[in-house]
Amino acid sequence: MRLAKSIGGSVGLVVLSLMGSTMYGQTTPATTTLKFVTTNTTTFGSAPFNFTGDGVANFAWYTGTGELGRVTGQGISQTNITGRACRMPDGTTGVEGKLTDHVAVTRFEDTGDLLYERGKPGDLTACLNFQTGAFIEGGTVSIIGGTGRFKGATGSYVAEQEGQILVPPGSDKLQFGYATAKYTFTVTVPAGNRTTLPQTAAVAGPKELSTSSPSIQLDGSRSTSADGKALTYQWTIPQGAPSVALLGGNTSTPVVQFPRGRATYTFQLTVTDTAGKSSTDFIVVEYVGN
């Protein structure tokens, strides 16, 4: 299907972000930097809107899964044709397009957190084969904020995308299509950000305790469950740590009875919610009794 007449001088190509696959953190006293790679599929269609008064933008919606669970999102994007020639991956000749503008938001369904992005003019470069409707697109898009763990987020992602545009016969505006993409993120957020929705998290106490009492009570009652339902508790002594009598290790508040002689003891708390998600926390208690 020949697309040159139908598409004209402007097409809407959409790059949207999904959180997933791999992630690690680098922490400073004030901020945390997250680096992660994501993949997604996007479906898009013509929107009754454009950013500049010329051409057509596309509205896109998407869903996916990743390391942070299921995500959904939406956005709008517009790319204008420059008229310069470019090369497609299969060796055929295409026509270059440059991003006009782009906005999108991704929601992380497990936490309720949102991540906002904004592509400025020229941030993304596309190559479109007018004969087949196939396109590729790449560049860097800015992260401009979010909610929950992404509140105050800054950074960017590098996009690598390919897809297909379809235009019904006789239409010069209506278009729709799909794409697959890989994104490499670098996002910096304020240290101490919390997720929007409750998470399953073990909280063991008391912290940094020094005691001469021969018996103390540990406390995991501040642990939280993502679904608000009951947690199961399991207190253990890590391998290599001194052994000690631990009574009620499958409750939130077990009792420890110390033997004679000073020592430093480590206790591990693992909580599990009704969906099978677990979290672990540790405490260290210095026994200074006789």
Legacy VTK file of the C-alpha trace (Angstrom):
# vtk DataFile Version 3.0
C-alpha trace
ASCII
DATASET POLYDATA
POINTS 290 float
0.000 0.000 0.000
1.509 3.331 -1.083
1.547 5.840 1.780
3.222 8.977 0.423
0.013 10.712 -0.621
-1.955 9.586 2.421
0.572 10.541 5.062
1.751 13.785 3.504
4.351 15.781 5.385
3.684 14.783 8.984
3.175 11.574 10.920
2.724 10.836 14.578
5.290 8.377 15.924
5.089 7.503 19.594
7.770 6.436 22.063
6.407 5.418 25.470
8.095 3.939 28.499
7.578 0.691 30.408
9.408 -0.160 33.544
10.912 -3.619 33.769
13.686 -6.118 33.234
16.868 -4.989 35.033
17.480 -2.334 37.644
20.094 -1.236 40.138
20.528 1.758 42.381
23.382 4.140 43.173
22.781 6.221 46.268
24.064 9.608 47.417
23.054 11.363 50.662
20.405 13.388 48.777
19.400 11.342 45.735
19.173 7.855 44.287
19.969 7.114 40.645
18.138 4.213 39.017
19.354 2.639 35.791
17.121 0.123 34.042
16.278 -1.288 30.620
12.670 -1.779 29.493
10.815 -3.200 26.505
7.201 -2.682 25.452
4.650 -2.775 22.696
2.565 0.245 21.764
-0.636 0.694 19.775
-1.390 4.148 18.394
-3.990 5.967 16.323
-4.593 9.450 14.960
-5.554 12.082 17.523
-7.696 15.152 16.755
-4.774 17.310 17.868
-1.381 18.606 16.812
1.348 20.566 18.582
2.125 23.124 15.877
-1.008 23.560 13.778
0.464 21.472 10.969
0.171 17.734 10.444
-1.321 15.110 12.708
-0.388 13.751 16.122
-0.996 10.224 17.363
-2.467 9.081 20.657
-0.836 5.923 22.032
-1.721 3.442 24.758
0.234 0.515 26.099
0.526 -2.129 28.774
3.293 -4.476 29.842
5.080 -6.223 32.663
8.535 -5.991 34.141
10.579 -6.185 37.309
8.311 -3.609 38.941
5.162 -5.443 37.905
2.430 -4.557 35.432
2.415 -1.109 33.840
-0.053 0.875 31.777
0.281 4.230 30.103
-0.685 6.700 27.440
0.727 9.648 25.557
0.604 11.806 22.453
3.383 12.387 19.936
3.992 14.106 16.613
6.842 13.769 14.108
7.289 15.961 11.038
8.906 14.790 7.815
12.129 16.673 6.926
12.360 15.357 3.379
15.911 14.076 3.827
16.680 10.506 2.795
17.549 7.845 5.375
18.330 4.133 5.423
16.046 1.429 6.838
17.487 -1.677 8.562
16.678 -3.815 5.500
18.717 -1.506 3.279
15.772 0.244 1.617
15.556 4.024 1.408
13.251 5.960 3.696
12.396 9.557 4.499
13.627 11.196 7.713
11.278 12.573 10.355
12.077 14.698 13.422
10.049 14.806 16.632
7.818 17.853 16.944
6.700 17.220 20.527
5.826 14.332 22.845
4.284 13.834 26.290
3.470 10.581 28.106
2.784 9.116 31.528
3.400 5.562 32.751
1.634 4.054 35.773
3.210 1.217 37.769
0.210 -0.833 38.786
1.755 -2.575 41.817
2.669 0.710 43.489
0.411 3.327 41.870
3.459 5.467 41.008
3.502 7.618 37.868
6.502 8.586 35.715
6.244 11.627 33.428
8.239 12.207 30.235
8.568 14.980 27.644
10.215 14.833 24.251
11.359 18.181 22.832
11.582 19.070 19.134
14.335 17.044 17.497
14.881 14.670 20.443
13.831 11.685 18.322
14.728 10.941 14.712
12.633 8.572 12.606
13.108 6.884 9.246
9.905 5.960 7.409
9.504 3.829 4.305
6.526 5.388 2.522
6.027 2.299 0.362
5.606 -0.203 3.212
4.729 1.983 6.227
7.606 0.506 8.250
9.555 2.901 10.470
12.396 3.042 12.967
12.973 5.733 15.573
15.652 6.567 18.127
16.963 9.311 20.377
16.761 10.549 23.954
13.626 11.669 25.849
13.629 13.595 29.140
12.065 12.442 32.419
10.338 15.433 34.040
8.803 14.129 37.277
6.386 11.680 38.759
4.608 10.576 41.904
5.461 8.214 44.753
8.952 6.809 44.299
9.335 9.010 41.181
8.338 12.300 42.832
10.820 14.948 41.682
12.392 12.571 39.138
14.841 13.871 36.534
16.842 12.080 33.872
16.186 10.538 30.480
15.896 7.366 28.462
17.489 6.312 25.190
14.903 4.894 22.784
15.277 2.251 20.080
11.953 1.639 18.345
10.548 0.038 15.207
7.007 -0.375 14.015
4.386 -0.138 11.304
2.063 2.670 10.230
-1.193 1.813 8.461
-3.320 4.315 6.542
-6.772 3.466 5.176
-7.126 4.045 1.408
-8.195 7.589 0.521
-7.334 9.065 3.932
-4.817 11.871 4.369
-5.184 12.156 8.162
-6.422 8.894 9.674
-3.621 6.516 10.580
-2.926 3.847 13.149
-0.215 1.327 13.892
1.959 -0.494 16.383
5.554 -0.561 17.588
8.014 -2.447 19.756
10.835 -0.725 21.567
13.757 -0.911 23.978
14.463 1.922 26.424
17.552 2.458 28.551
16.719 4.699 31.513
18.803 6.805 33.872
16.497 8.395 36.459
17.494 10.361 39.565
15.009 10.724 42.428
15.193 12.229 45.926
16.430 9.691 48.462
13.696 8.439 50.760
10.853 8.596 48.230
8.036 6.208 49.081
5.651 4.350 46.805
2.105 5.605 46.421
0.460 2.344 47.481
1.406 0.213 50.517
4.076 -2.400 49.924
4.859 -5.674 51.644
7.823 -4.722 53.813
9.450 -6.324 56.822
10.254 -3.932 59.680
12.219 -5.585 62.472
12.812 -3.960 65.843
14.192 -2.815 68.125
17.068 -1.281 66.154
20.587 -0.875 67.573
19.656 -2.217 71.006
22.150 -2.786 73.783
20.707 -4.586 76.798
21.696 -6.331 79.994
18.273 -7.938 80.420
18.382 -11.759 80.068
15.155 -11.667 78.042
13.793 -9.232 75.461
10.907 -9.120 72.993
11.521 -8.563 69.298
8.935 -6.606 67.339
7.861 -7.042 63.708
4.387 -5.562 64.127
5.232 -2.462 62.070
5.685 -4.612 58.952
3.246 -3.797 56.150
1.270 -5.855 53.638
0.617 -4.679 50.063
-2.956 -5.945 50.089
-3.710 -5.021 53.703
-4.263 -8.652 54.648
-2.529 -10.693 57.330
1.194 -11.411 57.073
3.045 -14.550 58.088
6.171 -14.001 60.182
9.366 -16.002 60.396
12.218 -14.969 62.706
15.528 -16.778 62.220
19.172 -16.490 63.203
21.418 -16.027 60.146
24.062 -18.666 59.464
27.270 -17.872 61.302
25.638 -15.695 63.964
25.653 -16.823 67.631
22.716 -19.073 68.521
20.183 -18.056 71.138
16.802 -19.248 72.414
14.075 -17.782 70.188
10.530 -18.410 71.417
7.550 -17.756 69.132
9.622 -17.319 65.995
6.522 -17.497 63.777
4.811 -14.551 65.499
5.278 -10.794 65.120
6.680 -10.440 68.666
8.886 -13.408 69.674
10.884 -13.545 72.891
14.678 -13.976 73.043
16.374 -15.543 76.076
20.114 -14.873 76.239
22.656 -17.317 77.683
25.325 -16.140 80.103
28.202 -14.169 78.614
28.334 -11.069 76.481
27.782 -11.377 72.737
26.298 -9.633 69.719
23.288 -11.352 68.174
21.678 -10.946 64.756
18.037 -11.690 63.996
16.353 -11.913 60.586
12.643 -11.264 60.012
10.909 -12.470 56.849
7.272 -11.530 56.243
5.106 -12.975 53.468
1.761 -11.650 52.248
-1.219 -13.619 50.940
0.042 -13.228 47.344
3.341 -14.889 48.251
5.466 -11.708 48.130
8.156 -11.623 50.809
10.379 -9.030 52.431
13.289 -9.362 54.863
14.797 -7.110 57.525
17.606 -7.550 60.080
18.390 -6.270 63.551
21.468 -6.531 65.737
21.232 -6.756 69.539
24.253 -6.373 71.808
23.857 -8.352 75.003
26.018 -6.896 77.783
24.723 -8.969 80.700
26.716 -11.413 82.827
LINES 1 291
290 0 1 2 3 4 5 6 7 8 9 10 11 12 13 14 15 16 17 18 19 20 21 22 23 24 25 26 27 28 29 30 31 32 33 34 35 36 37 38 39 40 41 42 43 44 45 46 47 48 49 50 51 52 53 54 55 56 57 58 59 60 61 62 63 64 65 66 67 68 69 70 71 72 73 74 75 76 77 78 79 80 81 82 83 84 85 86 87 88 89 90 91 92 93 94 95 96 97 98 99 100 101 102 103 104 105 106 107 108 109 110 111 112 113 114 115 116 117 118 119 120 121 122 123 124 125 126 127 128 129 130 131 132 133 134 135 136 137 138 139 140 141 142 143 144 145 146 147 148 149 150 151 152 153 154 155 156 157 158 159 160 161 162 163 164 165 166 167 168 169 170 171 172 173 174 175 176 177 178 179 180 181 182 183 184 185 186 187 188 189 190 191 192 193 194 195 196 197 198 199 200 201 202 203 204 205 206 207 208 209 210 211 212 213 214 215 216 217 218 219 220 221 222 223 224 225 226 227 228 229 230 231 232 233 234 235 236 237 238 239 240 241 242 243 244 245 246 247 248 249 250 251 252 253 254 255 256 257 258 259 260 261 262 263 264 265 266 267 268 269 270 271 272 273 274 275 276 277 278 279 280 281 282 283 284 285 286 287 288 289
